[in-house]
Amino acid sequence: MDKLKEKLANLRTEADDNHSKYEESQSKVKTLEQEATSREREVTSLTHRNTLLEEEVEKLESQVKELKSAAEGSHGAVGNAEALQRKVDALEADAEKNDLTLRETTDKLRQMDVTNEHLQKQLDIAQKESAALESKNEELAEKLAKATKELEDIHRQLDEM
């Protein structure tokens, strides 16, 4: 009788432990899902920023070409050519800065993709662990119910004696 009660107590303890682990897994899954969503938003934002910077670079390169052709076309206007050359130089410097920013944004986007993949893998693992713990928790609940029924049967038999 004492062994059965001890076994029942052990099963309850194990069920409680597994339930705690299950709740921890669920919490971890939620956290990872939130991180993944946040990363996806950041990736979308960086992609949009990347597109805008590419458009800006194209626009600036077009202006540089226009200013260079204008500078070459005005042979007689040396003062105008110098002013245009300064504009061309300034636009080229802006284009270089935008190219650098574009590369940095692209690098960040790649890093975010890698991080996002890693978080997705962690989320998958956590979900599998959660499913396994849930299965084990159900199994222990069945064992507990069976042990409780056996205990009740033993009590009933003892009472009948």
Residue, then its C-alpha position, 0 to 999 in steps of 0.5 A: m500500500d505504501k509502495l503504491k502511494e509512493k509510486l503515485a506521489n512520484l508520478r504526480t511529481e513527475a507530471d508536475d515537473n513535465h507540466s512546468k517544462y511544458e509551460e517553459s517551452q510554450s513561453k520560449v516558443k512565444t518569445l521566439e515567435q515574437e523575435a522572428t516577427s520582429r526580425e521579419r519587420e526589420v528585414t522588410s524595413l531594410t529591404h524598403r530602405n535598400t530600394l529607396l537608396e538604389e533609386e537615389v543612386e540611380k537618380l544621382e548618377s543620372q544627374v552626374k551624367e547630365l552635369k558632365s555633358a553640360a560641362e563638356g558642352s559649354h567650352g566658352a563658359v569656363g566659370n560655368a564649367e567650374a561651377l558645374q564641375r563642383k556640382v558634379d564632384a559633390l554629386e559623385a561624393d553623394a553617390e559614393k556615400n549612398d553606395l556605401t550606405l546601400r552596401e551596409t544596408t544590404d549586409k545588414l539585410r543578409q545578416m538579418d536573414v541569417t538570424n531569422e533562419h537561426l531563430q526559425k530553427q530554434l522555434d521549430i526545435a522548441q515546438k518539437e520539444s513542446a509536443a514531446l513534453e505534452s505527449k509525455n505529460e498525457e502519458l503520465a496523466e494516464k499512468l496517474a489515472k491508472a494508479t489512482k484506479e488501482l489504489e481505489d480498487i485496493h481500498r475497495q477490496l480492503d474495505e470488503m475484507 
